[in-house]
Amino acid sequence: MAQKTLTTGRITLVPLSDDHLEGEVELDADPEVMRYLGDGRARTREEVEGSHRRRLAAAGRVPGLGFWAGLVGGEFVGWWILESPERADQGPVEGQAELGYRLLRRHWRRGLASEGARELVRHGFEDLGLDRVFAETMAVNTASRATMTSVGLRYVRTFHLEWDEPLPGSDLGEVEYAVTREQWLAARTPRA
């Protein structure tokens, strides 16, 4: 199954393509956007071009998964991802995917991250038949943790990764949040 175009009330999520590179360059060049990611620094155009190629390749690894560009009124606002696990501690690849999102700062605090993430969780369970969706962030990234909770993911664990150049707050670890298909379905079922 190829990646589908998905829609919400405000966002059109389209499979990431070369048309979105300029938006990715702007996104990854913002140090505030990048402060909890990797080494916490803004990326150069050349670095983003390399990341863009890797993001495009993600769509070829597992049918239906990959990166989506989020468009509001035709304007790039950020990207969302459902991708198969990469580290051994993330569990089996089969039946689960990691949720992620990154938005341009001018689109923060408008509920767009949650809206797009909620649609990808729905897509993962209803369209792709996934068993589990999880997300990770630094423990100090309270905004991302709030987004995870708002779309139905629950805290699973705190863990520590080895970093060449630890970011401020990395001593508090990373957190994993997740939801299973059964939990997601139960939350959607009205109670009598």
C-alpha positions in Angstrom: 0.0 0.0 0.0 1.4 3.4 -1.0 1.2 6.3 1.4 -2.3 7.9 1.3 -3.2 11.6 1.4 -5.0 12.2 4.6 -7.2 15.1 5.6 -8.4 16.6 8.9 -10.6 19.6 9.6 -7.7 22.0 8.8 -4.8 20.0 7.5 -4.1 18.1 4.3 -1.3 15.5 4.9 0.3 14.6 1.7 3.2 12.2 1.2 6.4 14.1 1.5 8.0 15.0 -1.8 10.7 17.3 -3.3 8.0 20.0 -3.5 8.4 20.3 0.3 12.1 20.8 0.6 12.0 24.5 1.1 9.6 24.1 4.0 11.9 21.5 5.5 14.9 23.9 5.1 13.0 26.6 7.0 11.8 24.2 9.6 15.2 22.6 10.4 17.0 26.0 10.3 15.1 27.2 13.4 17.1 26.5 16.6 13.9 26.6 18.7 12.4 23.8 16.5 15.6 21.8 16.8 16.4 22.4 20.5 15.3 18.9 21.7 16.5 17.0 18.6 19.8 15.3 17.9 22.5 17.8 18.9 20.0 20.6 19.4 21.3 22.9 16.7 19.8 24.4 13.6 20.7 22.6 10.3 22.3 23.9 7.2 20.6 23.6 3.8 23.1 20.8 2.9 22.2 18.9 6.0 18.5 19.3 5.4 18.9 18.1 1.8 20.5 14.9 3.2 17.7 14.5 5.8 15.1 15.1 3.1 16.5 12.2 1.0 16.4 9.9 4.1 12.8 11.1 4.9 11.7 10.3 1.3 13.3 6.8 1.6 11.3 6.0 4.7 8.2 5.6 2.5 9.8 2.7 0.7 10.6 0.6 3.8 7.2 -0.4 5.0 4.1 0.0 2.8 1.8 2.8 4.0 4.3 4.3 6.4 6.6 7.4 5.9 6.6 11.1 6.2 3.7 13.5 5.4 3.9 17.2 4.7 1.1 19.1 6.5 -0.5 21.8 4.4 -3.0 24.4 5.7 -4.6 26.4 3.0 -1.8 25.1 0.7 0.9 26.4 3.0 3.6 24.0 4.4 3.2 24.0 8.2 5.4 21.0 9.1 5.7 17.3 8.7 4.3 14.2 10.5 5.7 10.7 10.4 4.7 7.1 11.0 7.8 5.0 10.7 8.8 1.5 11.7 11.0 1.2 14.8 14.8 1.5 14.3 16.3 0.6 17.7 16.2 -2.8 19.3 14.7 -1.3 22.5 11.7 0.0 20.6 10.4 -3.5 20.0 9.4 -5.5 17.0 9.0 -3.8 13.6 6.0 -5.8 12.7 2.7 -4.3 13.7 3.9 -1.0 15.2 5.1 2.4 14.1 6.7 5.5 15.7 4.7 8.7 15.5 6.5 12.0 15.1 5.8 15.6 14.1 7.7 18.8 13.6 6.1 22.2 12.9 7.2 25.6 11.9 7.3 27.8 15.0 4.7 30.2 13.7 2.2 27.3 13.7 2.8 26.2 17.3 0.1 26.4 19.9 -2.7 26.1 17.4 -3.5 22.4 17.9 -2.1 21.5 14.5 0.5 19.0 15.9 -2.3 17.1 17.8 -4.7 17.3 14.9 -2.2 15.8 12.4 -0.9 13.2 14.9 -4.5 12.1 15.8 -5.1 11.5 12.1 -1.9 9.4 11.7 -2.9 7.3 14.8 -6.3 6.7 13.2 -4.7 5.9 9.9 -2.3 3.5 11.6 -5.0 1.5 13.3 -7.9 1.7 10.8 -6.1 1.8 7.4 -2.9 0.0 8.1 -4.0 -2.5 10.8 -1.2 -1.6 13.2 -1.2 -3.1 16.7 0.7 -0.3 18.5 1.7 3.3 17.9 4.4 4.9 20.1 6.3 8.2 20.3 9.5 9.4 22.0 10.9 12.7 23.2 13.2 14.2 25.8 11.6 14.1 29.2 11.9 17.9 29.4 10.0 18.5 26.2 6.7 19.2 27.9 4.9 20.5 24.8 5.5 17.3 22.8 4.5 15.2 25.8 1.3 17.1 26.0 0.6 16.5 22.3 1.3 12.7 22.8 -1.2 12.6 25.7 -3.8 14.7 23.8 -3.9 12.1 21.0 -4.4 9.2 23.4 -0.8 7.9 23.9 0.1 6.9 27.5 3.4 7.2 29.3 5.3 3.9 29.1 8.8 4.5 30.3 11.8 6.8 30.9 15.0 5.6 29.3 18.5 7.0 28.7 20.4 7.1 25.4 24.1 7.8 24.9 24.8 11.2 23.3 28.1 12.5 22.0 27.0 16.0 22.9 24.2 15.8 25.5 21.6 18.5 25.4 20.5 20.4 28.4 18.0 18.2 30.2 19.2 15.0 28.6 20.3 13.8 32.1 16.5 13.4 32.8 16.2 10.9 29.9 13.9 10.2 27.1 10.3 9.2 27.5 8.2 6.8 25.5 4.4 7.1 25.1 2.2 4.5 23.3 -1.3 3.3 22.6 -2.4 -0.1 21.4 -5.2 -0.7 19.0 -7.3 -2.1 21.8 -6.7 1.0 24.0 -7.5 3.3 21.1 -10.7 1.5 20.2 -11.8 1.4 23.8 -11.3 5.2 24.1 -13.4 5.8 21.0 -16.3 3.6 22.2 -19.0 5.7 24.0 -19.7 4.5 27.6 -23.3 3.7 28.5 
